[in-house]
Amino acid sequence: MSIFNLKQPRSAPSTHTGVLGWLMNHLFSSKTNTALSLFSLYLLYLIVPPLLDWMIFSADFSEKTNTECTRNAACWFYINEKMSLFMYGLYPSEEYWRPNLLIAITLTFVLAVRLLKHQIYRHKVTLSLFVIYPFVAFFLLYGSDFLGIKIVETNYWGGLMLTVVVAAVGIVASFPIGIFLALGRQSKMKTIRWLSIAYIELIRGIPLITILFMASVMLPLFFTEGIDFDKLLRALIGITLFQTAYIAEVIRGGLQAVPRGQYEAADAAGLSFTQKMFFIILPQALKISIPNIVGSFIALFKDTTLVLIVGIFDMLAIAELATTDADWLGRKTEGIVFVAMVIWVLLYLMSRYSKTLEKRFNTEH
């Protein structure tokens, strides 16, 4: 046999491949990781089986009344009974077609952005989403005597519908303002720079609950007698002002991450400040900031539950309100668990969408 004959390569040990290899590399790679993994598994053993038993295995799904739910577990027919309250609040049942139509329009916009291949058409749809869509949403939900749509006062809005409205308005309104504040903080004009810094630092130093309280209680005191400012609108303004400061800082971080050579190349090409920022610098900064921007929006979505303190009944507040029904006393836990699951699904979809955006705008490969 020739001395140059090479031996056949052996397969990798089973402890380095497949499921066992993943477990050894990620969970049991050291004594510390092994101890933490075993402790975590023990906690899951204590929490998950009783939770699944309460939610699924021992739960009541078909009982029609609270008295029929005799098991020491969840009674999910309560959620079915109060579903319209959780979804729409006190919105008139004969007008449910309006928020349902708005959902269909929203999904159409999202699908159009996803399916359109031509970049110009995609940008037009996205622009209309920011410009036209808010007016469509307002006239559908609130109504208009001119258009012959019954007016439904915001006092009747509630549930998931209101939660999504508050979060969507806060996201859409705070994003462009945050961009201008981030640019203002880097401006060479001292007045604009210091005003931007003062606003951002002031708002970031105040809790959202304080801003909502000021918008709901203190703001009307500055208006003359007879002027009635809608309670929901006040909350939306407060949330937008709060979120704007955080978005501005996230985008400023993206601006600082753009290589200095990009600024110099844009200047060398003779671009104006506006052209340089909106065509060269901002697209790169926004791409870099996608994870942090979505993280801020997710935090805002969760913070919408604070509107309860100003008398606005979002989905979590509805879970509290529904338990006042004498026929369903003691079912608060089911309501809170249901709200938690719905919000988790929405936030998970937002997170997954941010991953999609990262891959779409990734220019590294």
Buried (B, 14 or more C-beta within 10 A) or exposed (E): EEEEEEEEEEEEEEEEEEEEBEEBEEBBEEEEBEEEBEEEEEEEEEEEEEEEBBBEEEBBEEBEEBEEBEEEBBBBBBBEBBEBBBBBBBBEEEBBEBBBEBEEBBEEBEEBBEEBEEEEEBEEBBEEBEEEBBEBBEBBBBBEEEEEBEEBEBBBBBBBBBBBBBBBBBBBBBBEBBBBBBBBBBBEEEEBBEBBBEBBEEBEEEEBBEBBBBBBEEBEEEEEEEEEBEBBEBBBBBBBBBBBBBBBBBBBBBBEEBEEEBBEEBEEEEBEEEEBBBEBBBEBBBBBBBBBBBBBBBEBBEBBBBBBBBEBBBBBBBBBBBBEBEEBEEBBEBBBBBBEEBBEEBBEEBBEEBEEBBEEEEEEE
